[in-house]
């Protein structure tokens, strides 16, 4: 889980615990937004985009996946940083160690920019506001059935390896292949 704190003028305005993700995004009518991303005490990049998703391994198969981010296996100790529709094609998602704190700062004034925790709760942010995200001290234990197979679920939900249980692809006859 993530702990996401919105910091305004060096004072924490709100803190949320997130199971899936913390997101900074523009409204539908706003232009691209300019964000600075720092990992630990190091500058990663300034991103011009529609926003950024900071995702847990659990959340990696939600909004992050839809935005082109990677899938993390359960138990991975990482946080995914996924830019939303970045202005440059070289800006790609990155997975960072969960022990590091991530800071995202809104650099320039834009019409409306929002921070949202797990797609449920959030608030409008202003220039200079920082979203500080780190691994939450709270842990969530999920109950799984003994025969649960994460990779089988991925194959089923994403249509990977269409074929029999042996993993052999099925060849389907089409009108052109007869």
Secondary structure, DSSP 8 states (H G I E B T S, - for coil): -EEEEEEETTEEEEEEEESSEEEEEE-TTS--EEEEEEETTEEEEEEEESEEEEE-TGGGGTHHHHTT-----TT--EEEEEEES-SSTT---EEEETTS-EEEEE-S--S-EEEEETTTEEEEE-TT-EEEEEE-S--------TT--HHHHHHHHHTTT-B-TT--B-----GGG-
